[in-house]
Amino acid sequence: ATAEYDYDKEEENELSFNEGDLIVEIEFVDLDWWSGKHSVTGEVGVFPGNYVKLH
């Protein structure tokens, strides 16, 4: 998935990213929150699914 917007984590288990970043290993936690791994930093966490676009 590619980030369409910047996201700064608010909780320790969340994932921060910038617009254009690639998020891999996507898992659907629920309809609104997804889990994934930042392709550059290797950080893993949850994030709002509407901030990224699946390809």
N, C-alpha and C positions, 0 to 999 in steps of 0.2 A: 504494500500500500504506500502511496505517496501522501505526505502531509500537505493539506491545502491551506493550513493556517498554523501559526506558532501556537504552542501550548506549553505553559509553565506549570509543572506539577504543584499541587497543593498539599498532597499527602505523600508520605515516604514510599508507598507502593505504586505511585503513578510514574509515568514516563514523560519526560520533557522532550520536545522536538521543535524544529523550525520549519517554516514553509519550504517544501521541496525535499525534505529529508525522506529517506526510504525506511519504512518499518516492515520487518519481515517476521515470519513465524507467527502470523496472526491467529488468535483464538478468540472466539466470540463468548465473552463472559455472560453478557445478556444483550438486550437490544441496544442499549445506550453505551455500555462500556466494553471495550475490547482490550485484549492483552497482546503485546508484541515486543519485539526486540529491535532496538535502533541498529541499523546496519553499519554505522560507523563506530559508535561508542560501545556497542555491545550491551548497553543497559537494557534491562527488561522491566516492564511495568504495564499498568493499565492506563487507558486514555479514552476520551470520548470518541466513539466511532464516527461521529459526524465531522471530525476534524481531518479525516483522511479519505482518500479515494482508492478503492480496490482496483487492481488491474488484472 
